Amino acid sequence: MDVTIVGAILLVIVVVIAGQTIKIVPQQHAWVLERLGRYHATLTPGLTIVLPFIDRVAYKHVLKEIPLEVPSQVCITRDNTQLQVDGVLYFQVTDAMKASYGSSNFVYAITQLSQTTLRSVIGKLELDKTFEERDYINHSIVTALDEAASNWGVKVLRYEIKDLTPPKEILHAMQAQITAEREKRAVIAASEGRKQEQINLAWGAREAAIHKSEGERQAAINQAQGQASAILAVAEANAQAIEKVGAAIQSGGGMEAVNLKIAEQYVGAFGNIAKQGNTLIVPGNLADMSSMIASALSIVKGEGGSAVIRKS
C-alpha cells in the first residue's frame, strides 16, 4: 500500500514538473518568459522547454489585430460648438517585450492618448468641416498615436469615427438649413423648367413662322411662275395665230377672204353704233353701201385716210 501511494505521489510530481517544463504557445501569440524575475526571452508559437521553478511566463500577448472602442467624449470645435464623438481604434502588438515593460497598461494609454488627440484635432476645425474632414481626423489621430505607441511595442493601424453628434439645437438648425436648401433647389428647378418651356415655345413659334414664310414665299414664286407661264403661253398662242393668219392671207384667195371679213365687221360695227341710243342713225345714202365697204377696204390696205361718219 505504501509503495502505491509513493508511486502516485511521484507521478503527480512528474506531471507538475512536466507542466512547468513544457510550454505550448498558440499561433498568433507571444509569451514573455522571465528567469528569476528578469526578462529572459519571448516565446514564439510552438513547443518550448523551460526550467521549472526558475522560468515563468510573465505576460501573454495576442498578436492579432485588436479593435478597441474609444469611449464617447465631448469635443469643442473651433466655432465653440460642442460635439459628441466616439470611435474605434485598431491596433496590433508588434513587440511583446515593449508591450510588457514599456507601459503598465498600454491599452489604457492608447485609449487616453486617442481621446486627447481627438479633442485637439476637433478643436482646429469648424463644425461643418468636422463632417467633411473625417479622413483628415482619422489620419491625424493615427499619426499621433503611432508615434507614441512605438515605445509600447504597439502599432496603431487605423482609427474610425463611429458617430458625430452635435447638440439638439444645432441638429434642428441643420435640419432647417437642409430643408431651406432643398426648397431653394426646388424653386430653382421649377424656374429653370419654366424658362426652358418659354425658350422651347419661342423656338417653336420661330420655327413655325420661318416654315410659314418659306411656304408663302414658295407659293408666291409658284404663282408668279404659273402666271408667267400662262402669259407666255397666251403670247405664243397669239403669235402662232397671227403667223397662221398672215400665212393664210398670203395664200391664194386669202385677201378676198380678208376683204369679206372686214366688210362684215364694218357693217356690224355700224349697226351697233346705231343701236346705242334712242336716235336711229342711218347713212346719207343707203344705196351707196358699196362705197362704204370700199372705204373700209382702203383703210385695211392703207390706201385711204381715216373714215369720217357724218350724221344726215
Buried (B, 14 or more C-beta within 10 A) or exposed (E): EEEEEEEEEEEEEEEEEEEBBEBEBEEEBBBBBBEEEEBBBBBEBEEBEBEBEEBBBBBBBEBEEBEBEBEEBEBEBEEEBEBEBBBBBBBBBBBBBBBBBBBEEBBEBBBEBBBEBBBEBBEBBEBEBBEEBEEBBBBBBBEBBBEBBBEBBBBBBBBBBEEBBBEEEBEEEBEEEEEEEEEEEEEEEEEEEEEEEEEEEEEEEEEEEEEEEEEEEEEEEEEEEEEEEEEEEEEEEEEEEEEEEEEEEEEEEBBEEBBEEBBEEBBEEBEEEEEEEEEEBEBEEEEEEEEBBBBBBEBBEEEEEEEEEEEE
